[in-house]
Structure formats: C-alpha cells, structure tokens
Amino acid sequence: MLLSLAVLYVYGYRLKQRQAACPFYKVWHGDEEIIQICLSGVVSIQKGQRKVFGYISSCDEMEQDIWKFHVRLRRHGGILCFRYAEQSLQQLSADGSVLHTYR
C-alpha cells in the first residue's frame, strides 16, 4: 500500500515537471476547432460535433520557449505538425507555413 502511494506521488510529481517544462499542455481555441493537449501526450481535436484523437509522436524545443511537435492521428494515421511560440499554438503545413493559429 505504501509503495503504491509512493509510485503515485512520483508519477504526479513528474507530470507537474512536464507541465512546467512544456507550457503547451492545455486547451487551445481556434476559429473552428478546439484542441486539447493532455499531459499524457493524448491530443483531441474537435470541429463541430466531430472529434479526432491522436498522440504526440515527437517533441523538440527548437529555441528558448519555442517548441515543435508532431501529432499522429489514431484512425486516420495522418501526422499534424504544430509549433508553440509566444503563448500561441500554430499548425504548420509540410513546407513550414502557418495554416491555423490557436489561442
């Protein structure tokens, strides 16, 4: 019992460290879509009544407070690229241009 409590405490502590290190774990609102990025790496994208799930497949800190990460969609198998900078989330195209901005 005591061991399981210790494991839960360490797990919670590591999640808090991850949240402090990567500030993009939250709910983002765009013009038509809502993106929720959880600490576990699970991502949900909602557009109207339709909801798609995925997970963060790679994440890199490009510069100080600028993150780039890829989301692999579960059913569709597609990969979306995002960049977090200056407290906004941007979806990028294959050539690096900005498709959508979320706040």
N, CA, C and O atoms as CSV, one atom per row, in Angstrom:
chain,resi,resn,atom,element,x,y,z
A,1,MET,N,N,0.823,-1.192,0.000
A,1,MET,CA,C,0.000,0.000,0.000
A,1,MET,C,C,0.867,1.256,0.000
A,1,MET,O,O,0.639,2.186,-0.774
A,2,LEU,N,N,1.849,1.266,0.867
A,2,LEU,CA,C,2.732,2.423,0.963
A,2,LEU,C,C,3.538,2.605,-0.320
A,2,LEU,O,O,3.792,3.727,-0.757
A,3,LEU,N,N,3.937,1.475,-0.915
A,3,LEU,CA,C,4.693,1.538,-2.164
A,3,LEU,C,C,3.842,2.125,-3.292
A,3,LEU,O,O,4.333,2.925,-4.089
A,4,SER,N,N,2.569,1.730,-3.360
A,4,SER,CA,C,1.703,2.262,-4.418
A,4,SER,C,C,1.459,3.762,-4.237
A,4,SER,O,O,1.360,4.491,-5.224
A,5,LEU,N,N,1.363,4.225,-3.006
A,5,LEU,CA,C,1.221,5.660,-2.764
A,5,LEU,C,C,2.473,6.416,-3.186
A,5,LEU,O,O,2.386,7.518,-3.727
A,6,ALA,N,N,3.632,5.826,-2.938
A,6,ALA,CA,C,4.887,6.456,-3.343
A,6,ALA,C,C,4.988,6.538,-4.859
A,6,ALA,O,O,5.448,7.544,-5.398
A,7,VAL,N,N,4.559,5.483,-5.548
A,7,VAL,CA,C,4.590,5.485,-7.018
A,7,VAL,C,C,3.655,6.560,-7.560
A,7,VAL,O,O,4.022,7.282,-8.487
A,8,LEU,N,N,2.460,6.678,-7.001
A,8,LEU,CA,C,1.522,7.715,-7.439
A,8,LEU,C,C,2.071,9.114,-7.186
A,8,LEU,O,O,1.887,10.010,-8.010
A,9,TYR,N,N,2.739,9.306,-6.064
A,9,TYR,CA,C,3.333,10.602,-5.744
A,9,TYR,C,C,4.413,10.969,-6.762
A,9,TYR,O,O,4.451,12.099,-7.250
A,10,VAL,N,N,5.293,10.014,-7.083
A,10,VAL,CA,C,6.366,10.266,-8.054
A,10,VAL,C,C,5.775,10.540,-9.428
A,10,VAL,O,O,6.239,11.436,-10.133
A,11,TYR,N,N,4.749,9.775,-9.821
A,11,TYR,CA,C,4.106,9.983,-11.114
A,11,TYR,C,C,3.495,11.382,-11.198
A,11,TYR,O,O,3.656,12.067,-12.208
A,12,GLY,N,N,2.797,11.809,-10.147
A,12,GLY,CA,C,2.216,13.152,-10.115
A,12,GLY,C,C,3.274,14.234,-10.157
A,12,GLY,O,O,3.094,15.261,-10.812
A,13,TYR,N,N,4.376,14.009,-9.460
A,13,TYR,CA,C,5.479,14.970,-9.460
A,13,TYR,C,C,6.078,15.104,-10.855
A,13,TYR,O,O,6.385,16.211,-11.296
A,14,ARG,N,N,6.245,13.983,-11.550
A,14,ARG,CA,C,6.807,14.036,-12.909
A,14,ARG,C,C,5.860,14.709,-13.891
A,14,ARG,O,O,6.305,15.414,-14.796
A,15,LEU,N,N,4.559,14.499,-13.721
A,15,LEU,CA,C,3.598,15.195,-14.577
A,15,LEU,C,C,3.664,16.700,-14.364
A,15,LEU,O,O,3.581,17.462,-15.328
A,16,LYS,N,N,3.810,17.136,-13.128
A,16,LYS,CA,C,3.933,18.575,-12.848
A,16,LYS,C,C,5.221,19.132,-13.446
A,16,LYS,O,O,5.229,20.254,-13.952
A,17,GLN,N,N,6.312,18.362,-13.397
A,17,GLN,CA,C,7.561,18.801,-14.019
A,17,GLN,C,C,7.381,18.949,-15.521
A,17,GLN,O,O,7.853,19.921,-16.111
A,18,ARG,N,N,6.702,17.993,-16.143
A,18,ARG,CA,C,6.486,18.045,-17.587
A,18,ARG,C,C,5.629,19.245,-17.961
A,18,ARG,O,O,5.890,19.905,-18.967
A,19,GLN,N,N,4.605,19.532,-17.157
A,19,GLN,CA,C,3.741,20.675,-17.432
A,19,GLN,C,C,4.518,21.980,-17.317
A,19,GLN,O,O,4.313,22.892,-18.117
A,20,ALA,N,N,5.399,22.081,-16.343
A,20,ALA,CA,C,6.199,23.294,-16.180
A,20,ALA,C,C,7.200,23.438,-17.317
A,20,ALA,O,O,7.489,24.553,-17.751
A,21,ALA,N,N,7.731,22.319,-17.805
A,21,ALA,CA,C,8.733,22.367,-18.868
A,21,ALA,C,C,8.108,22.644,-20.233
A,21,ALA,O,O,8.731,23.293,-21.074
A,22,CYS,N,N,6.894,22.164,-20.466
A,22,CYS,CA,C,6.224,22.318,-21.760
A,22,CYS,C,C,4.899,23.041,-21.551
A,22,CYS,O,O,3.915,22.407,-21.172
A,23,PRO,N,N,4.848,24.324,-21.784
A,23,PRO,CA,C,3.649,25.106,-21.453
A,23,PRO,C,C,2.477,24.933,-22.416
A,23,PRO,O,O,1.444,25.573,-22.225
A,24,PHE,N,N,2.598,24.094,-23.441
A,24,PHE,CA,C,1.508,23.969,-24.406
A,24,PHE,C,C,0.473,22.920,-24.010
A,24,PHE,O,O,-0.460,22.674,-24.774
A,25,TYR,N,N,0.606,22.298,-22.846
A,25,TYR,CA,C,-0.386,21.331,-22.376
A,25,TYR,C,C,-1.590,22.076,-21.807
A,25,TYR,O,O,-1.588,22.458,-20.636
A,26,LYS,N,N,-2.618,22.283,-22.628
A,26,LYS,CA,C,-3.847,22.947,-22.209
A,26,LYS,C,C,-4.862,22.884,-23.337
A,26,LYS,O,O,-4.659,22.151,-24.304
A,27,VAL,N,N,-5.941,23.631,-23.235
A,27,VAL,CA,C,-6.973,23.682,-24.275
A,27,VAL,C,C,-6.733,24.919,-25.128
A,27,VAL,O,O,-6.567,26.021,-24.605
A,28,TRP,N,N,-6.716,24.729,-26.454
A,28,TRP,CA,C,-6.467,25.811,-27.408
A,28,TRP,C,C,-7.711,26.016,-28.259
A,28,TRP,O,O,-8.338,25.047,-28.687
A,29,HIS,N,N,-8.073,27.279,-28.508
A,29,HIS,CA,C,-9.263,27.616,-29.287
A,29,HIS,C,C,-8.848,28.308,-30.580
A,29,HIS,O,O,-8.093,29.280,-30.569
A,30,GLY,N,N,-9.358,27.783,-31.695
A,30,GLY,CA,C,-9.146,28.399,-32.997
A,30,GLY,C,C,-10.460,28.943,-33.522
A,30,GLY,O,O,-11.434,29.050,-32.776
A,31,ASP,N,N,-10.493,29.287,-34.805
A,31,ASP,CA,C,-11.722,29.805,-35.407
A,31,ASP,C,C,-12.824,28.749,-35.417
A,31,ASP,O,O,-13.968,29.039,-35.065
A,32,GLU,N,N,-12.481,27.524,-35.822
A,32,GLU,CA,C,-13.477,26.464,-35.940
A,32,GLU,C,C,-13.158,25.245,-35.085
A,32,GLU,O,O,-14.026,24.394,-34.889
A,33,GLU,N,N,-11.949,25.140,-34.579
A,33,GLU,CA,C,-11.516,23.932,-33.888
A,33,GLU,C,C,-11.111,24.222,-32.448
A,33,GLU,O,O,-10.722,25.337,-32.101
A,34,ILE,N,N,-11.215,23.192,-31.629
A,34,ILE,CA,C,-10.714,23.224,-30.259
A,34,ILE,C,C,-9.730,22.069,-30.129
A,34,ILE,O,O,-10.061,20.927,-30.445
A,35,ILE,N,N,-8.531,22.366,-29.667
A,35,ILE,CA,C,-7.502,21.347,-29.491
A,35,ILE,C,C,-7.178,21.245,-28.010
A,35,ILE,O,O,-6.891,22.247,-27.354
A,36,GLN,N,N,-7.229,20.019,-27.489
A,36,GLN,CA,C,-6.862,19.778,-26.099
A,36,GLN,C,C,-5.641,18.875,-26.080
A,36,GLN,O,O,-5.655,17.777,-26.638
A,37,ILE,N,N,-4.573,19.354,-25.427
A,37,ILE,CA,C,-3.338,18.586,-25.308
A,37,ILE,C,C,-3.173,18.218,-23.837
A,37,ILE,O,O,-3.022,19.095,-22.987
A,38,CYS,N,N,-3.202,16.926,-23.540
A,38,CYS,CA,C,-3.109,16.436,-22.163
A,38,CYS,C,C,-1.659,16.137,-21.804
A,38,CYS,O,O,-0.813,15.949,-22.678
A,39,LEU,N,N,-1.387,16.097,-20.495
A,39,LEU,CA,C,-0.039,15.795,-20.017
A,39,LEU,C,C,0.430,14.413,-20.434
A,39,LEU,O,O,1.632,14.184,-20.568
A,40,SER,N,N,-0.488,13.499,-20.641
A,40,SER,CA,C,-0.121,12.146,-21.046
A,40,SER,C,C,0.337,12.087,-22.499
A,40,SER,O,O,0.855,11.061,-22.940
A,41,GLY,N,N,0.152,13.177,-23.251
A,41,GLY,CA,C,0.523,13.200,-24.658
A,41,GLY,C,C,-0.645,12.956,-25.588
A,41,GLY,O,O,-0.486,13.007,-26.807
A,42,VAL,N,N,-1.820,12.690,-25.031
A,42,VAL,CA,C,-3.018,12.477,-25.842
A,42,VAL,C,C,-3.534,13.830,-26.321
A,42,VAL,O,O,-3.575,14.795,-25.558
A,43,VAL,N,N,-3.925,13.889,-27.589
A,43,VAL,CA,C,-4.420,15.119,-28.201
A,43,VAL,C,C,-5.809,14.850,-28.764
A,43,VAL,O,O,-6.021,13.848,-29.447
A,44,SER,N,N,-6.760,15.743,-28.479
A,44,SER,CA,C,-8.080,15.649,-29.095
A,44,SER,C,C,-8.338,16.932,-29.872
A,44,SER,O,O,-8.071,18.037,-29.398
A,45,ILE,N,N,-8.862,16.755,-31.074
A,45,ILE,CA,C,-9.178,17.881,-31.953
A,45,ILE,C,C,-10.666,17.806,-32.255
A,45,ILE,O,O,-11.148,16.814,-32.802
A,46,GLN,N,N,-11.395,18.868,-31.893
A,46,GLN,CA,C,-12.840,18.890,-32.084
A,46,GLN,C,C,-13.208,19.998,-33.048
A,46,GLN,O,O,-12.813,21.152,-32.884
A,47,LYS,N,N,-13.980,19.615,-34.068
A,47,LYS,CA,C,-14.506,20.577,-35.038
A,47,LYS,C,C,-15.996,20.297,-35.159
A,47,LYS,O,O,-16.402,19.307,-35.768
A,48,GLY,N,N,-16.810,21.173,-34.577
A,48,GLY,CA,C,-18.252,20.949,-34.533
A,48,GLY,C,C,-18.560,19.768,-33.630
A,48,GLY,O,O,-18.124,19.737,-32.479
A,49,GLN,N,N,-19.307,18.795,-34.139
A,49,GLN,CA,C,-19.640,17.592,-33.370
A,49,GLN,C,C,-18.616,16.478,-33.568
A,49,GLN,O,O,-18.687,15.448,-32.897
A,50,ARG,N,N,-17.679,16.671,-34.468
A,50,ARG,CA,C,-16.697,15.632,-34.792
A,50,ARG,C,C,-15.451,15.789,-33.929
A,50,ARG,O,O,-14.938,16.894,-33.755
A,51,LYS,N,N,-14.971,14.671,-33.392
A,51,LYS,CA,C,-13.798,14.693,-32.534
A,51,LYS,C,C,-12.815,13.625,-33.004
A,51,LYS,O,O,-13.197,12.479,-33.239
A,52,VAL,N,N,-11.546,14.009,-33.138
A,52,VAL,CA,C,-10.489,13.107,-33.582
A,52,VAL,C,C,-9.434,13.054,-32.485
A,52,VAL,O,O,-9.123,14.069,-31.861
A,53,PHE,N,N,-8.886,11.861,-32.253
A,53,PHE,CA,C,-7.872,11.695,-31.224
A,53,PHE,C,C,-6.535,11.330,-31.844
A,53,PHE,O,O,-6.469,10.735,-32.919
A,54,GLY,N,N,-5.477,11.699,-31.144
A,54,GLY,CA,C,-4.134,11.346,-31.560
A,54,GLY,C,C,-3.203,11.428,-30.370
A,54,GLY,O,O,-3.647,11.554,-29.229
A,55,TYR,N,N,-1.912,11.355,-30.638
A,55,TYR,CA,C,-0.923,11.450,-29.573
A,55,TYR,C,C,0.325,12.147,-30.105
A,55,TYR,O,O,0.588,12.140,-31.307
A,56,ILE,N,N,1.080,12.743,-29.202
A,56,ILE,CA,C,2.312,13.425,-29.585
A,56,ILE,C,C,3.361,12.369,-29.894
A,56,ILE,O,O,3.735,11.589,-29.018
A,57,SER,N,N,3.837,12.339,-31.136
A,57,SER,CA,C,4.818,11.331,-31.529
A,57,SER,C,C,6.248,11.835,-31.386
A,57,SER,O,O,7.161,11.039,-31.163
A,58,SER,N,N,6.457,13.135,-31.509
A,58,SER,CA,C,7.791,13.709,-31.284
A,58,SER,C,C,7.631,15.147,-30.808
A,58,SER,O,O,6.674,15.832,-31.167
A,59,CYS,N,N,8.574,15.587,-30.002
A,59,CYS,CA,C,8.513,16.927,-29.435
A,59,CYS,C,C,9.933,17.432,-29.228
A,59,CYS,O,O,10.746,16.758,-28.595
A,60,ASP,N,N,10.237,18.606,-29.756
A,60,ASP,CA,C,11.573,19.187,-29.634
A,60,ASP,C,C,11.463,20.657,-29.268
A,60,ASP,O,O,10.593,21.370,-29.768
A,61,GLU,N,N,12.350,21.100,-28.392
A,61,GLU,CA,C,12.444,22.525,-28.083
A,61,GLU,C,C,13.443,23.118,-29.068
A,61,GLU,O,O,14.642,22.855,-28.976
A,62,MET,N,N,12.952,23.916,-30.006
A,62,MET,CA,C,13.796,24.470,-31.066
A,62,MET,C,C,14.705,25.566,-30.517
A,62,MET,O,O,15.905,25.578,-30.792
A,63,GLU,N,N,14.142,26.469,-29.755
A,63,GLU,CA,C,14.866,27.560,-29.102
A,63,GLU,C,C,14.236,27.750,-27.733
A,63,GLU,O,O,13.352,26.987,-27.342
A,64,GLN,N,N,14.680,28.751,-27.015
A,64,GLN,CA,C,14.091,29.045,-25.708
A,64,GLN,C,C,12.609,29.359,-25.872
A,64,GLN,O,O,12.259,30.325,-26.550
A,65,ASP,N,N,11.742,28.571,-25.271
A,65,ASP,CA,C,10.281,28.743,-25.291
A,65,ASP,C,C,9.657,28.625,-26.677
A,65,ASP,O,O,8.578,29.169,-26.909
A,66,ILE,N,N,10.300,27.939,-27.587
A,66,ILE,CA,C,9.719,27.636,-28.899
A,66,ILE,C,C,9.783,26.120,-29.084
A,66,ILE,O,O,10.865,25.536,-29.152
A,67,TRP,N,N,8.617,25.500,-29.165
A,67,TRP,CA,C,8.512,24.051,-29.258
A,67,TRP,C,C,7.902,23.662,-30.595
A,67,TRP,O,O,7.042,24.370,-31.120
A,68,LYS,N,N,8.344,22.545,-31.143
A,68,LYS,CA,C,7.761,21.981,-32.351
A,68,LYS,C,C,7.446,20.518,-32.053
A,68,LYS,O,O,8.301,19.775,-31.572
A,69,PHE,N,N,6.211,20.112,-32.344
A,69,PHE,CA,C,5.847,18.721,-32.083
A,69,PHE,C,C,4.904,18.202,-33.159
A,69,PHE,O,O,4.215,18.967,-33.834
A,70,HIS,N,N,4.894,16.884,-33.299
A,70,HIS,CA,C,4.067,16.213,-34.290
A,70,HIS,C,C,3.008,15.382,-33.578
A,70,HIS,O,O,3.282,14.737,-32.566
A,71,VAL,N,N,1.799,15.407,-34.120
A,71,VAL,CA,C,0.680,14.644,-33.577
A,71,VAL,C,C,0.283,13.599,-34.613
A,71,VAL,O,O,-0.038,13.931,-35.754
A,72,ARG,N,N,0.309,12.337,-34.201
A,72,ARG,CA,C,-0.136,11.247,-35.077
A,72,ARG,C,C,-1.599,10.950,-34.751
A,72,ARG,O,O,-1.939,10.633,-33.611
A,73,LEU,N,N,-2.454,11.057,-35.761
A,73,LEU,CA,C,-3.881,10.796,-35.581
A,73,LEU,C,C,-4.123,9.293,-35.556
A,73,LEU,O,O,-3.547,8.555,-36.356
A,74,ARG,N,N,-4.969,8.839,-34.646
A,74,ARG,CA,C,-5.133,7.396,-34.430
A,74,ARG,C,C,-5.826,6.688,-35.587
A,74,ARG,O,O,-5.260,5.745,-36.140
A,75,ARG,N,N,-7.002,7.096,-35.965
A,75,ARG,CA,C,-7.744,6.366,-37.002
A,75,ARG,C,C,-7.270,6.698,-38.406
A,75,ARG,O,O,-7.216,5.821,-39.268
A,76,HIS,N,N,-6.930,7.941,-38.639
A,76,HIS,CA,C,-6.565,8.372,-39.982
A,76,HIS,C,C,-5.100,8.085,-40.290
A,76,HIS,O,O,-4.730,7.930,-41.454
A,77,GLY,N,N,-4.267,8.012,-39.258
A,77,GLY,CA,C,-2.851,7.737,-39.459
A,77,GLY,C,C,-2.058,8.929,-39.953
A,77,GLY,O,O,-0.849,8.821,-40.158
A,78,GLY,N,N,-2.712,10.067,-40.150
A,78,GLY,CA,C,-2.010,11.259,-40.611
A,78,GLY,C,C,-1.184,11.882,-39.500
A,78,GLY,O,O,-1.367,11.571,-38.324
A,79,ILE,N,N,-0.278,12.758,-39.883
A,79,ILE,CA,C,0.568,13.454,-38.918
A,79,ILE,C,C,0.371,14.953,-39.096
A,79,ILE,O,O,0.467,15.469,-40.209
A,80,LEU,N,N,0.094,15.650,-37.995
A,80,LEU,CA,C,-0.039,17.102,-37.990
A,80,LEU,C,C,1.166,17.698,-37.285
A,80,LEU,O,O,1.647,17.144,-36.297
A,81,CYS,N,N,1.654,18.820,-37.784
A,81,CYS,CA,C,2.811,19.488,-37.199
A,81,CYS,C,C,2.349,20.784,-36.535
A,81,CYS,O,O,1.593,21.560,-37.120
A,82,PHE,N,N,2.816,21.006,-35.303
A,82,PHE,CA,C,2.457,22.199,-34.547
A,82,PHE,C,C,3.710,22.878,-34.020
A,82,PHE,O,O,4.743,22.244,-33.804
A,83,ARG,N,N,3.592,24.194,-33.816
A,83,ARG,CA,C,4.664,24.967,-33.192
A,83,ARG,C,C,4.045,25.832,-32.101
A,83,ARG,O,O,3.034,26.501,-32.317
A,84,TYR,N,N,4.677,25.807,-30.914
A,84,TYR,CA,C,4.260,26.664,-29.810
A,84,TYR,C,C,5.301,27.760,-29.666
A,84,TYR,O,O,6.486,27.478,-29.492
A,85,ALA,N,N,4.859,29.010,-29.739
A,85,ALA,CA,C,5.756,30.158,-29.564
A,85,ALA,C,C,4.924,31.351,-29.115
A,85,ALA,O,O,3.816,31.571,-29.603
A,86,GLU,N,N,5.471,32.112,-28.185
A,86,GLU,CA,C,4.848,33.353,-27.716
A,86,GLU,C,C,3.402,33.142,-27.274
A,86,GLU,O,O,2.524,33.936,-27.615
A,87,GLN,N,N,3.157,32.088,-26.525
A,87,GLN,CA,C,1.855,31.758,-25.949
A,87,GLN,C,C,0.762,31.562,-26.988
A,87,GLN,O,O,-0.407,31.831,-26.714
A,88,SER,N,N,1.127,31.096,-28.176
A,88,SER,CA,C,0.137,30.711,-29.173
A,88,SER,C,C,0.585,29.406,-29.825
A,88,SER,O,O,1.774,29.092,-29.876
A,89,LEU,N,N,-0.386,28.664,-30.315
A,89,LEU,CA,C,-0.134,27.390,-30.968
A,89,LEU,C,C,-0.441,27.554,-32.446
A,89,LEU,O,O,-1.494,28.080,-32.805
A,90,GLN,N,N,0.459,27.112,-33.301
A,90,GLN,CA,C,0.276,27.245,-34.746
A,90,GLN,C,C,0.370,25.872,-35.397
A,90,GLN,O,O,1.271,25.091,-35.095
A,91,GLN,N,N,-0.570,25.586,-36.294
A,91,GLN,CA,C,-0.488,24.370,-37.087
A,91,GLN,C,C,0.283,24.704,-38.352
A,91,GLN,O,O,-0.022,25.685,-39.031
A,92,LEU,N,N,1.280,23.890,-38.668
A,92,LEU,CA,C,2.151,24.150,-39.806
A,92,LEU,C,C,1.858,23.186,-40.946
A,92,LEU,O,O,1.430,22.053,-40.726
A,93,SER,N,N,2.094,23.653,-42.169
A,93,SER,CA,C,1.974,22.788,-43.340
A,93,SER,C,C,3.304,22.066,-43.553
A,93,SER,O,O,4.243,22.255,-42.780
A,94,ALA,N,N,3.388,21.249,-44.588
A,94,ALA,CA,C,4.610,20.487,-44.868
A,94,ALA,C,C,5.789,21.397,-45.197
A,94,ALA,O,O,6.935,21.048,-44.914
A,95,ASP,N,N,5.519,22.567,-45.795
A,95,ASP,CA,C,6.611,23.488,-46.136
A,95,ASP,C,C,6.932,24.474,-45.013
A,95,ASP,O,O,7.822,25.311,-45.165
A,96,GLY,N,N,6.215,24.384,-43.884
A,96,GLY,CA,C,6.508,25.234,-42.729
A,96,GLY,C,C,5.668,26.487,-42.617
A,96,GLY,O,O,5.848,27.261,-41.677
A,97,SER,N,N,4.754,26.711,-43.550
A,97,SER,CA,C,3.894,27.892,-43.450
A,97,SER,C,C,2.759,27.627,-42.455
A,97,SER,O,O,2.380,26.478,-42.226
A,98,VAL,N,N,2.229,28.688,-41.876
A,98,VAL,CA,C,1.204,28.585,-40.834
A,98,VAL,C,C,-0.168,28.376,-41.470
A,98,VAL,O,O,-0.599,29.164,-42.311
A,99,LEU,N,N,-0.854,27.299,-41.058
A,99,LEU,CA,C,-2.204,27.017,-41.538
A,99,LEU,C,C,-3.267,27.611,-40.620
A,99,LEU,O,O,-4.204,28.261,-41.082
A,100,HIS,N,N,-3.112,27.380,-39.306
A,100,HIS,CA,C,-4.076,27.859,-38.314
A,100,HIS,C,C,-3.326,28.343,-37.083
A,100,HIS,O,O,-2.233,27.867,-36.778
A,101,THR,N,N,-3.931,29.299,-36.380
A,101,THR,CA,C,-3.378,29.790,-35.118
A,101,THR,C,C,-4.426,29.606,-34.033
A,101,THR,O,O,-5.605,29.898,-34.231
A,102,TYR,N,N,-3.979,29.118,-32.884
A,102,TYR,CA,C,-4.863,28.852,-31.750
A,102,TYR,C,C,-4.391,29.652,-30.557
A,102,TYR,O,O,-3.192,29.858,-30.373
A,103,ARG,N,N,-5.336,30.104,-29.743
A,103,ARG,CA,C,-5.009,30.860,-28.528
A,103,ARG,C,C,-5.639,30.205,-27.326
A,103,ARG,O,O,-5.482,30.689,-26.205
